[in-house]
Amino acid sequence: MTINCKGKLIDLSLPKVMGILNITPDSFYDGGAHKNEKDILIHVEQMLNEGATFIDIGAYSSRPNADHVNETDELKRILPIVSLILKEFPSALLSIDTFRSNIAKQCVEAGAAMINDISAGQLDTNMLPTIGILKVPYIMMHMRGTPQTMQQQTLYNNLVNDILFYFSQRIEEAKKSGIIDIIIDPGFGFAKTLDQNYILLNKLELFKIIEKPLLVGISRKSMIYNILKTSAKDALNGTSILNTIALQKNTSILRVHDVKEAIECIKLVQALK
């Protein structure tokens, strides 16, 4: 199973790691940690050296009840960082975490390789057609509502079946727009209760039926530290445990804050096989 990133075929039969670069002041774990260009480049270099295949850049915090950021401010935050990173690391494969088509378009034109959309095109009707024109890989996540309203939308007839149906619909719409490389993200923590997150993880292998690469992003999330009665800062061990489970259930990409530990999870799970 491969995806085409800027003419380079990435083989996802061996799971890959996507390192997180938040350039927001209010992300749940590392908000405000990367305050200047030097800090950003040091962090990106570390993630690349530790084995990250992709760097996912976000300028709009999607944590529950996060403040809304207007499009102008999001673009001002993210576009210079794309240029900064690619000037220093021209072969880096940058993923842009945005639900806005204009942000996606300008970042890809600046050299980004893929788009990571928490709304699967539902918060911007121009997103799917734009991705179809840009011909870049597209990560579509399951979410209901917006980051500000999603935690009030957690009632499902059948959690896993409802999410599978959601993806069947969104993938069909994406294909109509000419999108070729599609990756699915079940959206841990997005419009899901604590218990629902673990139901979803327990049934994760069922998503193989969709026949698309699966991305899992559970790094340091509340589904870990609320169980352990700790904090995001102390949730690395729990993250590694759940990432290992996700890898055993056919996950192709781990989206993480801690690249080295995720690479170790992949190596150990591969040794089992």
N, C-alpha and C positions, 0 to 999 in steps of 0.2 A: 504494500500500500504506500503510494508516494504522493507528494504534493509538489507543485512547481512554484518555487520562490525565486523570482527574478532570473528565470532560466536555469536554475539549479534544482535538480530533483532531490527532494529530501525523502529518504526511505524511513517510513514510520513503523516498519515491521519490528525494528528495535526502538523501544520507547525513547522519546526525547524530552529535554527539559526546557521550559520557558521561564526565564528569570524575570521577576517583577521589578519594574522601575516606576515607582509612584512619584509624580512631581506635583502632587496636591498637598495642601497644608493640613488636610483632615482625614487622611486614610486611617483605617482602624489600627494598623500596626506601625507603619513607617512614615506616616504623614509628617511632612516638613523635615524629614531626615536629610534630604539632598537639597541643600539650600543654594548651592552655587555650581558653576560649571566644573570646577575641579573635583568637587565631591561626586558629582554625577559621573564623570569620566572614570574616576577611581572605582566606583561601584560597578559600572558597566564592565570595565576591564577585569575586575575580580570575577564577575559572573561568567564572562567569556572564557577566562583561564580555567575556571572550575568545570567547564563543560557545557554551558548553556548553548543550545542551538538557536534559540530565539530570545530576544529581549522584548518584553511587553511594556509599552510606555502608556501610562494613564494620566490624564490631566483633569479628570472629573471623578471624584470619589463616588463609588457606587455602594458604599456601606449603607446599612439601614438608616434612614432619616438623615442622610447626608444633605448638606446645603446644595441648592441648585446652583450651577455655574452656567452663565450665558455662553453662547457660541463664540463670541468675540474673545472672551477671556480664555476659554479653552484653547482656542487657536493660538493666542499669544503665548500661552504656556508651553504648548507642545511642539509647534513648528520649529522654533529655534533649537530645541533639544534634538529633534530628528537630524537637523543639519549638523549640529555639534558632534553628535555621536558618529555619524557617517563620515565626517571629515577626519576624525581620529581613527575610526575602525570601519573602513569602507566596505569590508566584506560582511559586516554584521547584518543579520536578518532581523529587522525591526517589525514588531507587531504593534498596531495602534489600537488601543482600547478606547473605542468611541462608538456612540450610537448615531452620530451625525454624519450624513453623507458628504457634506462640504469639508469637514475635518478629514475624513477618510481620503477624499480626492486630493486635497492639498498635500497631505502627508505622503501618499503614494507617489505623487509627482515629485516630491522632495527626496524620494528614495526608499521609503518604507516598503516592506515585502508582503505584509498581510494585514487584515483587519479583524479585530476581536470585538464583536458587537453583543453586549449584554441583552439586547432586545430582539435579536434575530430579525431586524428590519421593521419592527412594529412601532418604534418611536420616531421613525423618519421614513416616509413612503418612498423617498428617492434613494434609500440605501441600497436595496437589492439591484435596481437598474444601474446604479453607479458602480457597484462591485462587478457587475457583469461586463461593463465597459472597461474597467481597469484590469480585469483578468488576473486578480490576485486571489490567493486562498482566503477563505472567509470562515471565521469561527462564529457559529450562532449558538447563543446560550438560551436556556429556558428561564424565563422570568415572567411574572405577571405584574402589571402596573408599572410603576417607576420605583427607583430607589427610595423615594419618599413615601410610597404607598404600599410597597410589595408585602410588607409583613402583616397587612390586614387582608391579604388574599391567599390564604393557606388552606382553604376548603377544597378537597378533591373528591371526585367519585371513587377513583382508584389512582393513587399517586403515580405509579409507574406507567400504567396504561395511558393515563391522561398526558404524561410527558412524551411518551412514544407517539401518541397521536399528534401532539403539538409539532414534533419534529417532522413527522410525515407531511404535514401541511406546509411547514416553513421550507422544507427541502424542495417540495414541489414548486413553490413560488420562486425559490432561488434558481432552480433549473430553468424556469420560464424566462428568467432574466439573463440567462447565459452564464451563470456561475458554475464553474467546473469543479474546483477543489473546495469541498465543504467539510468542516470539522464541527462536531457537536460537543456541547458542554452542558451537562444536566443542571448546572446552576446551584451548587450547594450553597445554602444560606439565602438564596433569593426566592422569596415567596414560599418558604418552607420552614416548618417548626423544627426544633431540635430533634424530636423523634422522627420526623419525616426525612431529615438528612440521613439518619442511620438506616431507615428503611430503604432509601435510595441507594446508599452505598452497599447494602446487603444484596440488592437486586441488580447491581450494576452490569453484571454479565449479560443481562437481557437486552442491553442496548446494542449488542453485537448484531441483532436482527436488522438494524438500520444500515449496516454495511458502510459506515463512515468512520473515520478516525475519531476517537473519543479523547477529549481533553478533560482533565479533572483539576479543579482549583480548590483545595481545602486548606491551603497553607495558613497555619496559625489562626484559623477562624474560630468563632465562638462555639461551634459545634464540638470543638476540642477542649477549649479551656473552660467552658461551662460544666462539662462533665468532670473535668479534673479539678474544678474549683481553684483555678489559677488565673493566668492572664495570657494575652497574646505573646508577651515577651518570654513566657516560660512554656510555650506550646510547641517547641521544636521536636521534642521526642514524640509527642502525640501525633504531630504532622507526619513524621517518618513512618510511624506504625500504620496510619491510615493510607498514606501513599503506597506502602507495600501491599496493602489489601487491594487498593485500586489497580495496581499493576497486575496482580493475580487475576483481575477481572477484566483484562483486555484493554486497559488504558494505554493510549498511544503518546500522550503528552501530559507531563506534570507541570502545572503552573505554580511556581514556588517563590518564596522569598530567599530560601537557603539552597543554593544550587548544589554545592558539594555534597550535602546530605542526600539530596534527591538522586544524584548520580550514583551514590553508594547503594541506595535502595534498588535502582535499576540493575546494577551489576550483580547484586545478591539474588534478586529474583530471576535474572537470566541464568545464573549458576544452577538454580533449581531445575531449570528446564533442560 
